[in-house]
Amino acid sequence: MRAVGRRASRQVPRSWALLPIAAGCLLVAFVVVGPAATPYDPGAPVGVPWTPAGGEHLLGTDVLGRDVLSRLMAGGRRLLMVAALAAACTCLVGTSAGLIAAGARPGVGYAVDLVADLLIAVPALLPALLLAAVLPGTGAVVAATVVSGAPLTARIVADAATRTSACGYVRAARLRGERPAAILVREVLPSMSGLLAADFGLRFVTALQLFCALGVLGLAADVPATGDWAVMLRENLPGAALNPAALAAPAVLLTAVALAVAGAAHTVARAGTGSGPR
């Protein structure tokens, strides 16, 4: 009875569970439609620097007198695309390495685990700083996310694949004479859809953090004239007392994106785990 009570207390109403997905869809729509609906040119000065919010400029102006709302509407597309690309590359590399470690010979699996353990010990920001010296900001974020995130993904996938390999449907596939690689791709990998969804969300948030870190540190060399939310934090920090909205608005949007992605990944992961094979 206690277990049933705890299980019931953890159940979340469906409407609440879908809230992060709905919030994520709204943010994506804002990012996609925003550049075409800006009230001013996001790259051109339109007023006195750091004009407070209100009047003609709903969120005021920034360090160069550009409209903050326009730059906010135009500055999210590139950031989200880079974070999504970095997360996808990380999941692809990490999942491939994890499946190899689970299905290959013990020596190969040990080597993959050893390399993964060594890379996991490296702070995520360190490779990002090193790579930013030789790669543009976009390339540095993608590469650093892969270097820091793929090893952990590989370990998680390898452990999950090893446990799944003991299931009855996997043993049945072996008895049918299917090749090990085919079993991993057709039988084991689909059962980890919830796990991979959660991992993608985590890697997305990590890429977002690295993108913001490089932007705030001034190491993003390929920033367009319209800017992005991370660069807006660095540009408007000195004038936070004059126009707090110029600094708070991008910070709020970055936080909202991270929370929406994490919540949506959690919801999808729970759905995938609940519908997975037994």
C-alpha positions as CSV (number, residue, x, y, z in Angstrom):
1,M,0.0,0.0,0.0
2,R,2.8,2.4,0.8
3,A,4.4,1.7,-2.7
4,V,1.0,2.4,-4.3
5,G,0.7,5.6,-2.4
6,R,4.1,6.8,-3.3
7,R,3.5,5.9,-7.0
8,A,0.2,7.9,-6.9
9,S,1.8,10.9,-5.3
10,R,4.4,11.0,-8.1
11,Q,1.8,11.0,-10.9
12,V,1.5,14.3,-12.6
13,P,-1.7,15.5,-14.4
14,R,-1.3,15.2,-18.1
15,S,-2.0,18.9,-18.6
16,W,0.9,19.8,-16.3
17,A,3.2,17.2,-17.9
18,L,2.6,18.8,-21.3
19,L,3.2,22.3,-20.0
20,P,7.0,22.3,-20.8
21,I,6.3,21.1,-24.3
22,A,3.8,23.9,-24.9
23,A,6.2,26.4,-23.4
24,G,9.0,25.1,-25.7
25,C,6.7,25.4,-28.8
26,L,5.9,29.0,-27.9
27,L,9.6,29.8,-27.5
28,V,10.4,28.2,-30.8
29,A,7.7,30.1,-32.5
30,F,9.0,33.3,-30.9
31,V,12.5,32.6,-32.2
32,V,11.4,31.6,-35.7
33,V,8.9,34.4,-36.3
34,G,10.8,37.1,-34.3
35,P,13.4,38.2,-36.9
36,A,10.6,39.0,-39.4
37,A,8.5,41.0,-36.8
38,T,11.1,43.2,-35.2
39,P,9.8,46.8,-34.7
40,Y,13.2,48.3,-35.5
41,D,16.4,47.2,-37.2
42,P,18.2,45.1,-34.6
43,G,21.6,46.2,-35.8
44,A,21.0,50.0,-36.0
45,P,21.0,52.6,-33.2
46,V,17.6,54.1,-32.8
47,G,17.9,56.1,-29.6
48,V,20.1,57.2,-26.7
49,P,22.2,54.3,-25.2
50,W,20.6,52.6,-22.3
51,T,17.2,54.4,-22.4
52,P,15.0,52.9,-19.8
53,A,12.1,50.6,-20.8
54,G,8.9,52.3,-21.8
55,G,7.6,54.7,-24.5
56,E,8.7,53.9,-28.0
57,H,11.0,51.2,-26.9
58,L,9.2,48.6,-24.8
59,L,12.4,47.2,-23.3
60,G,14.6,50.3,-23.8
61,T,17.8,50.5,-25.7
62,D,21.2,48.9,-25.2
63,V,24.8,50.0,-25.1
64,L,24.8,51.4,-28.6
65,G,21.2,52.7,-28.6
66,R,19.7,49.7,-30.4
67,D,16.2,48.6,-29.5
68,V,16.4,45.8,-27.0
69,L,13.2,44.1,-28.0
70,S,14.2,43.9,-31.6
71,R,17.6,42.4,-30.7
72,L,15.8,40.0,-28.4
73,M,13.4,38.9,-31.2
74,A,16.3,38.5,-33.7
75,G,18.9,37.0,-31.4
76,G,17.6,33.6,-30.5
77,R,17.5,31.6,-33.8
78,R,21.2,31.1,-34.2
79,L,21.7,30.3,-30.5
80,L,19.0,27.6,-30.5
81,M,20.2,26.1,-33.8
82,V,23.8,25.8,-32.6
83,A,22.6,24.3,-29.3
84,A,20.4,21.8,-31.1
85,L,23.2,20.9,-33.5
86,A,25.7,20.4,-30.7
87,A,23.2,18.2,-28.8
88,A,22.4,16.1,-31.8
89,C,26.1,15.5,-32.6
90,T,26.9,14.7,-29.0
91,C,24.0,12.2,-28.8
92,L,25.1,10.6,-32.1
93,V,28.7,10.2,-31.1
94,G,27.9,9.1,-27.6
95,T,25.2,6.6,-28.6
96,S,27.4,5.1,-31.2
97,A,30.3,4.7,-28.8
98,G,28.0,3.3,-26.1
99,L,26.6,0.6,-28.5
100,I,30.1,-0.3,-29.6
101,A,31.2,-0.7,-26.0
102,A,28.2,-2.8,-25.2
103,G,28.3,-5.1,-28.2
104,A,32.0,-5.3,-29.1
105,R,34.7,-7.5,-27.6
106,P,35.5,-6.9,-23.9
107,G,38.8,-5.3,-24.8
108,V,37.1,-2.7,-27.1
109,G,34.5,-2.0,-24.5
110,Y,37.1,-1.5,-21.8
111,A,39.0,0.9,-24.1
112,V,35.9,2.9,-24.8
113,D,35.1,3.1,-21.1
114,L,38.6,4.2,-20.2
115,V,38.6,7.0,-22.8
116,A,35.1,8.1,-21.6
117,D,36.2,8.1,-17.9
118,L,39.2,10.3,-18.8
119,L,37.2,12.8,-20.7
120,I,34.4,13.0,-18.1
121,A,37.0,14.2,-15.6
122,V,37.7,17.3,-17.8
123,P,35.5,20.4,-17.0
124,A,33.2,21.2,-19.9
125,L,34.4,24.8,-20.0
126,L,38.0,23.9,-20.4
127,P,37.8,22.4,-23.9
128,A,35.4,25.2,-24.9
129,L,38.0,27.8,-24.0
130,L,40.8,25.9,-25.8
131,L,38.7,25.3,-28.9
132,A,37.5,28.9,-29.1
133,A,41.1,29.9,-29.8
134,V,41.2,28.0,-33.0
135,L,37.6,27.6,-34.1
136,P,34.8,30.1,-34.6
137,G,32.3,30.4,-31.7
138,T,29.8,28.0,-33.4
139,G,32.4,25.3,-34.0
140,A,33.9,25.7,-30.5
141,V,30.5,25.2,-28.9
142,V,29.7,22.1,-31.0
143,A,33.1,20.5,-30.5
144,A,33.2,21.3,-26.8
145,T,29.8,19.9,-26.2
146,V,30.8,16.6,-28.0
147,V,34.0,16.3,-26.1
148,S,32.4,16.9,-22.7
149,G,29.1,15.3,-23.2
150,A,29.6,12.3,-25.5
151,P,31.7,10.3,-23.0
152,L,28.9,10.5,-20.4
153,T,26.3,9.6,-23.0
154,A,28.4,6.6,-24.0
155,R,28.6,5.3,-20.5
156,I,24.9,5.7,-20.0
157,V,24.0,4.0,-23.3
158,A,26.5,1.2,-22.7
159,D,25.1,0.4,-19.3
160,A,21.5,0.6,-20.6
161,A,22.3,-1.6,-23.6
162,T,24.0,-4.2,-21.4
163,R,20.9,-4.5,-19.2
164,T,18.6,-4.6,-22.2
165,S,20.7,-7.4,-23.8
166,A,19.4,-9.7,-21.0
167,C,15.8,-9.2,-22.0
168,G,13.8,-12.0,-23.6
169,Y,13.2,-10.4,-26.9
170,V,16.9,-9.8,-27.3
171,R,17.7,-13.4,-26.6
172,A,15.0,-14.4,-29.1
173,A,16.7,-12.3,-31.7
174,R,20.0,-14.1,-31.0
175,L,18.3,-17.4,-31.4
176,R,16.9,-16.3,-34.8
177,G,20.5,-15.9,-35.9
178,E,20.5,-12.1,-36.2
179,R,23.9,-10.4,-36.2
180,P,25.0,-8.5,-33.1
181,A,25.0,-5.1,-34.8
182,A,21.5,-5.7,-36.1
183,I,20.3,-6.7,-32.6
184,L,21.8,-3.5,-31.1
185,V,20.2,-1.2,-33.8
186,R,16.8,-3.0,-34.2
187,E,16.1,-4.4,-30.7
188,V,18.2,-2.6,-28.1
189,L,18.3,1.0,-29.4
190,P,14.5,1.5,-29.8
191,S,14.0,0.5,-26.2
192,M,16.2,3.4,-25.0
193,S,14.1,6.2,-26.7
194,G,13.2,7.7,-23.4
195,L,16.7,7.7,-22.2
196,L,18.0,9.3,-25.4
197,A,15.4,12.0,-25.2
198,A,16.4,12.9,-21.7
199,D,20.1,12.8,-22.7
200,F,19.4,15.1,-25.7
201,G,17.8,17.6,-23.4
202,L,20.7,17.6,-21.0
203,R,23.2,18.0,-23.9
204,F,21.1,20.9,-25.3
205,V,21.3,22.7,-22.0
206,T,25.0,22.1,-21.7
207,A,25.5,23.5,-25.2
208,L,23.4,26.5,-24.2
209,Q,25.6,27.1,-21.2
210,L,28.8,26.9,-23.2
211,F,27.4,29.2,-25.8
212,C,26.5,31.7,-23.2
213,A,29.9,31.4,-21.4
214,L,31.8,32.1,-24.6
215,G,29.5,35.0,-25.5
216,V,29.9,36.6,-22.0
217,L,33.7,36.1,-22.1
218,G,33.8,37.7,-25.6
219,L,35.2,34.6,-27.3
220,A,32.3,34.3,-29.8
221,A,34.0,35.7,-32.9
222,D,31.3,34.9,-35.5
223,V,28.4,36.9,-33.9
224,P,26.1,38.5,-36.6
225,A,25.2,42.2,-36.5
226,T,21.8,41.3,-35.0
227,G,23.6,39.8,-32.0
228,D,22.3,37.0,-29.8
229,W,21.1,36.6,-26.3
230,A,24.5,35.5,-24.9
231,V,26.3,38.6,-26.3
232,M,23.5,40.8,-25.1
233,L,24.4,39.8,-21.5
234,R,28.0,40.9,-22.0
235,E,27.1,44.1,-23.8
236,N,24.5,45.3,-21.4
237,L,26.1,44.4,-18.1
238,P,27.8,47.8,-17.6
239,G,24.5,49.6,-18.0
240,A,22.4,47.3,-15.9
241,A,21.7,50.1,-13.4
242,L,20.5,52.4,-16.3
243,N,18.3,49.9,-18.1
244,P,17.9,46.7,-16.2
245,A,15.6,45.3,-18.9
246,A,18.4,45.1,-21.4
247,L,20.2,42.6,-19.1
248,A,17.2,40.9,-17.6
249,A,15.3,40.1,-20.8
250,P,17.9,37.9,-22.4
251,A,18.7,36.2,-19.1
252,V,15.0,35.4,-18.6
253,L,14.7,34.0,-22.1
254,L,17.8,31.8,-21.7
255,T,16.5,30.5,-18.4
256,A,13.1,29.8,-19.9
257,V,14.6,27.9,-22.8
258,A,16.7,25.8,-20.5
259,L,13.8,25.0,-18.2
260,A,11.4,24.3,-21.2
261,V,13.9,21.9,-22.9
262,A,14.7,20.1,-19.6
263,G,11.0,19.8,-18.8
264,A,10.1,18.6,-22.3
265,A,12.9,16.1,-22.3
266,H,11.7,14.7,-18.9
267,T,8.2,14.4,-20.2
268,V,9.2,12.6,-23.3
269,A,11.6,10.4,-21.3
270,R,8.8,9.3,-19.0
271,A,6.5,8.6,-21.9
272,G,9.2,6.6,-23.7
273,T,10.0,4.6,-20.5
274,G,6.4,3.8,-19.9
275,S,5.8,2.5,-23.4
276,G,9.1,0.7,-23.8
277,P,9.3,-3.1,-24.1
278,R,9.2,-5.2,-21.0
